[in-house]
């Protein structure tokens, strides 16, 4: 066998080996739901994005949850970007052409969004490549960048995800500085429960997550807490909790209570005012009517006396002197008196 033939066979073997590797990786992606389900954490009320990486491309992009049937099929599209309600997909084919990324997003997360999801690629001629992940919705995600202050209502529960870059042997939850008396729950396994407190270790992420839960919160639970990945190291996350009494939705609001309690007072004051004002108004009305009647009677008698006097005065004037600088009066009507003064003639 010549060297050229040997080189050709080695090239063919390498090509076949590369193909087998690609097939294996593709099968690993397709069958990831049976091997491992990745965990992804999102904060209630916020947005979250998960990137699905594939070694192949596909014309159809889909995003679904649980059974991926009916209403669980959230998005199925041939477009590179699509959005339906709170759900969004965005497809990117990398420049190297070796893999592609389908990013799936959910906005305004709620506790009911927690569960199993699937993102995938495919077309009409080949089976779809898919990737499953489990979404965990928590009240807060502690990654060590800042101190977190959490507010909750009495009677509710609290779930916090403490994220670490590496794992530890003994995981624990405690109050304050984690002295012996401050220890609430501890385990060297996957999880532990003690009364209202529980911790669960999740190593199926890129790092390590300690999931902390406190149920049936009361105001006495307010204070500083620490979740610890390993008590012998500096792997811990601190957070503060404030628990306040929640308003009773079945009871009346403070405004309604205040109004209801003031109703008897308002009614009493109104009735007392009416009892004083109504007699006073009647008294004033009667007084005014009486004054009007008395004024009318007085005006009539005075008019008669004035008319009689003026007539007598006019009649007593001498006819010879009526035209010379004399004063005369005439009564046009009982309510009008005309007085005229004539100038002497030269």
One Martini backbone bead per residue (centre of mass of N, CA, C, O) as a GRO file, in nm:
protein
  346
    1UNK     BB    1   0.096   0.037   0.024
    2UNK     BB    2   0.073   0.346  -0.023
    3UNK     BB    3   0.096   0.660   0.111
    4UNK     BB    4  -0.153   0.773  -0.026
    5UNK     BB    5  -0.355   0.554   0.067
    6UNK     BB    6  -0.306   0.593   0.368
    7UNK     BB    7  -0.398   0.887   0.378
    8UNK     BB    8  -0.686   0.836   0.278
    9UNK     BB    9  -0.777   0.648   0.511
   10UNK     BB   10  -0.728   0.853   0.739
   11UNK     BB   11  -0.927   1.061   0.633
   12UNK     BB   12  -1.178   0.881   0.644
   13UNK     BB   13  -1.162   0.813   0.948
   14UNK     BB   14  -1.183   1.106   1.049
   15UNK     BB   15  -1.456   1.166   0.922
   16UNK     BB   16  -1.613   0.941   1.067
   17UNK     BB   17  -1.544   1.035   1.355
   18UNK     BB   18  -1.671   1.314   1.331
   19UNK     BB   19  -1.955   1.214   1.268
   20UNK     BB   20  -1.993   1.050   1.528
   21UNK     BB   21  -1.961   1.293   1.719
   22UNK     BB   22  -2.198   1.456   1.610
   23UNK     BB   23  -2.413   1.241   1.662
   24UNK     BB   24  -2.369   1.219   1.965
   25UNK     BB   25  -2.425   1.515   2.036
   26UNK     BB   26  -2.706   1.522   1.912
   27UNK     BB   27  -2.825   1.295   2.091
   28UNK     BB   28  -2.770   1.439   2.358
   29UNK     BB   29  -2.965   1.670   2.303
   30UNK     BB   30  -3.224   1.500   2.234
   31UNK     BB   31  -3.177   1.322   2.523
   32UNK     BB   32  -3.171   1.520   2.774
   33UNK     BB   33  -3.442   1.442   2.921
   34UNK     BB   34  -3.313   1.151   3.017
   35UNK     BB   35  -3.047   1.259   3.162
   36UNK     BB   36  -3.087   1.591   3.192
   37UNK     BB   37  -3.204   1.870   3.392
   38UNK     BB   38  -3.188   2.188   3.389
   39UNK     BB   39  -3.142   2.468   3.595
   40UNK     BB   40  -3.351   2.766   3.635
   41UNK     BB   41  -3.345   3.106   3.759
   42UNK     BB   42  -3.614   3.318   3.886
   43UNK     BB   43  -3.772   3.624   3.956
   44UNK     BB   44  -4.031   3.751   4.093
   45UNK     BB   45  -4.138   3.999   3.850
   46UNK     BB   46  -3.939   3.922   3.639
   47UNK     BB   47  -3.687   3.830   3.408
   48UNK     BB   48  -3.607   3.559   3.168
   49UNK     BB   49  -3.318   3.373   3.018
   50UNK     BB   50  -3.267   3.099   2.784
   51UNK     BB   51  -3.000   2.910   2.636
   52UNK     BB   52  -3.007   2.722   2.334
   53UNK     BB   53  -2.779   2.477   2.224
   54UNK     BB   54  -2.681   2.386   1.883
   55UNK     BB   55  -2.540   2.177   1.615
   56UNK     BB   56  -2.797   2.266   1.465
   57UNK     BB   57  -3.041   2.347   1.239
   58UNK     BB   58  -3.362   2.533   1.185
   59UNK     BB   59  -3.669   2.650   1.073
   60UNK     BB   60  -3.808   2.557   1.333
   61UNK     BB   61  -3.931   2.724   1.624
   62UNK     BB   62  -3.963   2.622   1.974
   63UNK     BB   63  -4.184   2.681   2.269
   64UNK     BB   64  -4.236   2.491   2.574
   65UNK     BB   65  -4.445   2.299   2.810
   66UNK     BB   66  -4.427   1.999   2.919
   67UNK     BB   67  -4.624   1.851   2.668
   68UNK     BB   68  -4.650   2.044   2.409
   69UNK     BB   69  -4.969   2.098   2.424
   70UNK     BB   70  -5.157   2.328   2.319
   71UNK     BB   71  -5.108   2.570   2.555
   72UNK     BB   72  -4.799   2.463   2.586
   73UNK     BB   73  -4.763   2.597   2.311
   74UNK     BB   74  -4.613   2.897   2.288
   75UNK     BB   75  -4.400   2.864   2.033
   76UNK     BB   76  -4.431   2.863   1.660
   77UNK     BB   77  -4.165   2.931   1.422
   78UNK     BB   78  -3.980   3.076   1.127
   79UNK     BB   79  -3.869   3.298   1.278
   80UNK     BB   80  -3.609   3.453   1.446
   81UNK     BB   81  -3.845   3.634   1.575
   82UNK     BB   82  -4.072   3.607   1.864
   83UNK     BB   83  -4.404   3.707   2.009
   84UNK     BB   84  -4.618   3.592   2.293
   85UNK     BB   85  -4.671   3.791   2.511
   86UNK     BB   86  -4.440   3.676   2.755
   87UNK     BB   87  -4.314   3.537   2.502
   88UNK     BB   88  -3.976   3.460   2.364
   89UNK     BB   89  -3.784   3.439   2.053
   90UNK     BB   90  -3.423   3.390   1.952
   91UNK     BB   91  -3.228   3.350   1.658
   92UNK     BB   92  -2.877   3.229   1.626
   93UNK     BB   93  -2.622   3.215   1.384
   94UNK     BB   94  -2.318   3.143   1.393
   95UNK     BB   95  -2.028   3.229   1.225
   96UNK     BB   96  -1.895   2.935   1.244
   97UNK     BB   97  -2.135   2.715   1.187
   98UNK     BB   98  -2.140   2.502   1.447
   99UNK     BB   99  -2.372   2.674   1.592
  100UNK     BB  100  -2.681   2.739   1.772
  101UNK     BB  101  -2.917   2.991   1.909
  102UNK     BB  102  -3.196   2.968   2.142
  103UNK     BB  103  -3.376   3.222   2.285
  104UNK     BB  104  -3.567   3.225   2.589
  105UNK     BB  105  -3.851   3.418   2.720
  106UNK     BB  106  -3.976   3.562   3.038
  107UNK     BB  107  -4.215   3.775   3.167
  108UNK     BB  108  -4.343   3.838   3.459
  109UNK     BB  109  -4.301   3.652   3.695
  110UNK     BB  110  -4.441   3.359   3.846
  111UNK     BB  111  -4.506   3.085   4.033
  112UNK     BB  112  -4.665   2.938   3.790
  113UNK     BB  113  -4.397   2.919   3.596
  114UNK     BB  114  -4.311   2.680   3.719
  115UNK     BB  115  -4.108   2.430   3.545
  116UNK     BB  116  -4.116   2.259   3.241
  117UNK     BB  117  -3.905   2.303   2.951
  118UNK     BB  118  -3.885   2.362   2.580
  119UNK     BB  119  -3.632   2.379   2.326
  120UNK     BB  120  -3.632   2.403   1.950
  121UNK     BB  121  -3.548   2.234   1.641
  122UNK     BB  122  -3.680   2.220   1.291
  123UNK     BB  123  -3.845   2.017   1.036
  124UNK     BB  124  -4.019   1.826   0.799
  125UNK     BB  125  -3.750   1.609   0.750
  126UNK     BB  126  -3.674   1.627   1.066
  127UNK     BB  127  -3.602   1.591   1.366
  128UNK     BB  128  -3.596   1.742   1.663
  129UNK     BB  129  -3.407   1.958   1.846
  130UNK     BB  130  -3.362   1.950   2.208
  131UNK     BB  131  -3.417   2.132   2.529
  132UNK     BB  132  -3.424   2.093   2.875
  133UNK     BB  133  -3.582   2.279   3.151
  134UNK     BB  134  -3.589   2.412   3.487
  135UNK     BB  135  -3.807   2.633   3.646
  136UNK     BB  136  -3.723   2.860   3.916
  137UNK     BB  137  -3.919   3.046   4.142
  138UNK     BB  138  -3.816   3.329   4.327
  139UNK     BB  139  -3.775   3.600   4.548
  140UNK     BB  140  -3.451   3.554   4.536
  141UNK     BB  141  -3.110   3.625   4.406
  142UNK     BB  142  -2.796   3.521   4.540
  143UNK     BB  143  -2.455   3.636   4.421
  144UNK     BB  144  -2.280   3.864   4.604
  145UNK     BB  145  -2.303   4.170   4.498
  146UNK     BB  146  -2.535   4.217   4.722
  147UNK     BB  147  -2.749   4.334   4.956
  148UNK     BB  148  -3.053   4.191   5.067
  149UNK     BB  149  -3.401   4.313   5.088
  150UNK     BB  150  -3.685   4.152   5.228
  151UNK     BB  151  -4.044   4.153   5.171
  152UNK     BB  152  -4.309   4.023   5.384
  153UNK     BB  153  -4.591   3.853   5.471
  154UNK     BB  154  -4.780   3.736   5.694
  155UNK     BB  155  -4.812   3.378   5.624
  156UNK     BB  156  -4.599   3.345   5.433
  157UNK     BB  157  -4.337   3.268   5.205
  158UNK     BB  158  -3.979   3.179   5.154
  159UNK     BB  159  -3.761   3.195   4.853
  160UNK     BB  160  -3.406   3.131   4.821
  161UNK     BB  161  -3.122   3.178   4.600
  162UNK     BB  162  -2.794   3.054   4.651
  163UNK     BB  163  -2.511   3.151   4.472
  164UNK     BB  164  -2.230   2.954   4.351
  165UNK     BB  165  -1.915   2.860   4.216
  166UNK     BB  166  -1.911   2.638   4.445
  167UNK     BB  167  -1.885   2.374   4.650
  168UNK     BB  168  -1.977   2.182   4.948
  169UNK     BB  169  -2.028   1.993   5.233
  170UNK     BB  170  -2.171   2.201   5.436
  171UNK     BB  171  -2.506   2.295   5.468
  172UNK     BB  172  -2.666   2.617   5.568
  173UNK     BB  173  -2.893   2.784   5.808
  174UNK     BB  174  -2.890   3.119   5.950
  175UNK     BB  175  -2.850   3.359   6.201
  176UNK     BB  176  -2.656   3.601   6.146
  177UNK     BB  177  -2.322   3.469   6.223
  178UNK     BB  178  -2.341   3.158   6.279
  179UNK     BB  179  -2.381   3.043   6.540
  180UNK     BB  180  -2.476   2.785   6.734
  181UNK     BB  181  -2.760   2.935   6.806
  182UNK     BB  182  -2.823   3.016   6.484
  183UNK     BB  183  -2.891   2.740   6.389
  184UNK     BB  184  -3.147   2.591   6.179
  185UNK     BB  185  -3.003   2.425   5.929
  186UNK     BB  186  -2.839   2.104   5.831
  187UNK     BB  187  -2.613   1.954   5.568
  188UNK     BB  188  -2.431   1.680   5.374
  189UNK     BB  189  -2.637   1.675   5.150
  190UNK     BB  190  -2.912   1.773   4.961
  191UNK     BB  191  -3.121   1.781   5.217
  192UNK     BB  192  -3.333   1.972   5.465
  193UNK     BB  193  -3.549   1.956   5.767
  194UNK     BB  194  -3.677   2.218   6.013
  195UNK     BB  195  -3.970   2.277   6.035
  196UNK     BB  196  -3.984   2.586   5.863
  197UNK     BB  197  -3.707   2.474   5.754
  198UNK     BB  198  -3.521   2.466   5.432
  199UNK     BB  199  -3.283   2.275   5.227
  200UNK     BB  200  -3.137   2.277   4.881
  201UNK     BB  201  -2.934   2.110   4.660
  202UNK     BB  202  -2.792   2.244   4.341
  203UNK     BB  203  -2.576   2.093   4.072
  204UNK     BB  204  -2.730   2.159   3.770
  205UNK     BB  205  -2.546   2.393   3.729
  206UNK     BB  206  -2.274   2.590   3.669
  207UNK     BB  207  -2.280   2.570   3.974
  208UNK     BB  208  -2.419   2.650   4.295
  209UNK     BB  209  -2.728   2.579   4.481
  210UNK     BB  210  -2.912   2.720   4.760
  211UNK     BB  211  -3.226   2.632   4.875
  212UNK     BB  212  -3.440   2.855   5.058
  213UNK     BB  213  -3.698   2.788   5.318
  214UNK     BB  214  -3.981   2.976   5.462
  215UNK     BB  215  -4.258   2.927   5.665
  216UNK     BB  216  -4.490   3.092   5.826
  217UNK     BB  217  -4.465   3.392   5.868
  218UNK     BB  218  -4.338   3.626   6.108
  219UNK     BB  219  -4.232   3.903   6.276
  220UNK     BB  220  -4.001   3.736   6.428
  221UNK     BB  221  -3.841   3.678   6.143
  222UNK     BB  222  -3.705   3.927   6.156
  223UNK     BB  223  -3.387   3.973   5.987
  224UNK     BB  224  -3.077   3.807   5.971
  225UNK     BB  225  -2.929   3.605   5.709
  226UNK     BB  226  -2.754   3.278   5.632
  227UNK     BB  227  -2.608   3.115   5.359
  228UNK     BB  228  -2.419   2.800   5.354
  229UNK     BB  229  -2.184   2.594   5.191
  230UNK     BB  230  -1.927   2.643   5.397
  231UNK     BB  231  -1.815   2.684   5.728
  232UNK     BB  232  -1.489   2.677   5.646
  233UNK     BB  233  -1.570   2.919   5.464
  234UNK     BB  234  -1.669   3.202   5.238
  235UNK     BB  235  -1.948   3.048   5.159
  236UNK     BB  236  -2.176   3.315   5.154
  237UNK     BB  237  -2.514   3.458   5.215
  238UNK     BB  238  -2.678   3.766   5.267
  239UNK     BB  239  -2.996   3.859   5.437
  240UNK     BB  240  -3.293   4.055   5.473
  241UNK     BB  241  -3.592   4.046   5.687
  242UNK     BB  242  -3.938   4.168   5.645
  243UNK     BB  243  -4.228   4.140   5.854
  244UNK     BB  244  -4.572   4.202   5.781
  245UNK     BB  245  -4.887   4.281   5.819
  246UNK     BB  246  -5.164   4.183   5.663
  247UNK     BB  247  -5.434   4.271   5.512
  248UNK     BB  248  -5.772   4.216   5.547
  249UNK     BB  249  -5.978   4.136   5.279
  250UNK     BB  250  -6.258   4.077   5.446
  251UNK     BB  251  -6.233   4.344   5.562
  252UNK     BB  252  -6.267   4.657   5.623
  253UNK     BB  253  -6.172   4.947   5.556
  254UNK     BB  254  -6.071   5.227   5.719
  255UNK     BB  255  -6.271   5.416   5.575
  256UNK     BB  256  -6.528   5.252   5.633
  257UNK     BB  257  -6.505   5.252   5.940
  258UNK     BB  258  -6.512   5.558   5.983
  259UNK     BB  259  -6.783   5.609   5.848
  260UNK     BB  260  -6.958   5.416   6.020
  261UNK     BB  261  -6.887   5.547   6.304
  262UNK     BB  262  -7.004   5.850   6.206
  263UNK     BB  263  -7.310   5.827   6.145
  264UNK     BB  264  -7.454   5.895   6.419
  265UNK     BB  265  -7.330   6.177   6.450
  266UNK     BB  266  -7.434   6.304   6.187
  267UNK     BB  267  -7.738   6.258   6.238
  268UNK     BB  268  -7.760   6.414   6.507
  269UNK     BB  269  -7.663   6.692   6.407
  270UNK     BB  270  -7.877   6.727   6.184
  271UNK     BB  271  -8.134   6.715   6.365
  272UNK     BB  272  -8.060   6.952   6.553
  273UNK     BB  273  -8.042   7.167   6.331
  274UNK     BB  274  -8.336   7.136   6.232
  275UNK     BB  275  -8.477   7.206   6.508
  276UNK     BB  276  -8.363   7.505   6.498
  277UNK     BB  277  -8.407   7.619   6.202
  278UNK     BB  278  -8.710   7.583   6.141
  279UNK     BB  279  -8.837   7.768   6.360
  280UNK     BB  280  -8.675   8.019   6.280
  281UNK     BB  281  -8.787   8.044   5.991
  282UNK     BB  282  -9.087   8.073   6.072
  283UNK     BB  283  -9.053   8.328   6.245
  284UNK     BB  284  -8.941   8.515   6.023
  285UNK     BB  285  -9.179   8.487   5.825
  286UNK     BB  286  -9.399   8.596   6.013
  287UNK     BB  287  -9.269   8.871   6.069
  288UNK     BB  288  -9.265   8.976   5.777
  289UNK     BB  289  -9.571   8.961   5.726
  290UNK     BB  290  -9.656   9.155   5.951
  291UNK     BB  291  -9.500   9.404   5.846
  292UNK     BB  292  -9.641   9.427   5.572
  293UNK     BB  293  -9.932   9.472   5.680
  294UNK     BB  294  -9.874   9.729   5.852
  295UNK     BB  295  -9.763   9.904   5.618
  296UNK     BB  296 -10.020   9.900   5.441
  297UNK     BB  297 -10.217  10.038   5.642
  298UNK     BB  298 -10.056  10.303   5.689
  299UNK     BB  299 -10.042  10.399   5.389
  300UNK     BB  300 -10.350  10.432   5.341
  301UNK     BB  301 -10.419  10.651   5.563
  302UNK     BB  302 -10.216  10.870   5.471
  303UNK     BB  303 -10.330  10.913   5.184
  304UNK     BB  304 -10.607  11.018   5.265
  305UNK     BB  305 -10.512  11.262   5.433
  306UNK     BB  306 -10.351  11.407   5.206
  307UNK     BB  307 -10.580  11.445   5.000
  308UNK     BB  308 -10.766  11.617   5.175
  309UNK     BB  309 -10.569  11.850   5.229
  310UNK     BB  310 -10.500  11.932   4.934
  311UNK     BB  311 -10.781  11.995   4.840
  312UNK     BB  312 -10.827  12.218   5.046
  313UNK     BB  313 -10.590  12.400   4.961
  314UNK     BB  314 -10.676  12.445   4.663
  315UNK     BB  315 -10.963  12.565   4.725
  316UNK     BB  316 -10.847  12.821   4.900
  317UNK     BB  317 -10.767  12.958   4.665
  318UNK     BB  318 -10.740  13.235   4.490
  319UNK     BB  319 -10.832  13.306   4.168
  320UNK     BB  320 -10.658  13.575   4.135
  321UNK     BB  321 -10.371  13.418   4.244
  322UNK     BB  322 -10.289  13.162   4.065
  323UNK     BB  323 -10.070  13.314   3.852
  324UNK     BB  324  -9.894  13.439   4.113
  325UNK     BB  325  -9.656  13.311   4.281
  326UNK     BB  326  -9.780  13.027   4.346
  327UNK     BB  327  -9.892  12.755   4.534
  328UNK     BB  328  -9.960  12.429   4.401
  329UNK     BB  329 -10.172  12.137   4.420
  330UNK     BB  330 -10.172  11.796   4.292
  331UNK     BB  331 -10.352  11.478   4.258
  332UNK     BB  332 -10.312  11.213   4.051
  333UNK     BB  333 -10.254  11.004   4.285
  334UNK     BB  334 -10.232  10.855   4.587
  335UNK     BB  335  -9.892  10.814   4.530
  336UNK     BB  336  -9.882  11.115   4.391
  337UNK     BB  337  -9.704  11.428   4.422
  338UNK     BB  338  -9.745  11.759   4.284
  339UNK     BB  339  -9.507  12.024   4.277
  340UNK     BB  340  -9.541  12.379   4.201
  341UNK     BB  341  -9.345  12.668   4.087
  342UNK     BB  342  -9.407  12.998   4.001
  343UNK     BB  343  -9.301  13.266   3.836
  344UNK     BB  344  -9.282  13.591   3.823
  345UNK     BB  345  -9.422  13.845   3.634
  346UNK     BB  346  -9.293  14.125   3.425
   0.00000   0.00000   0.00000
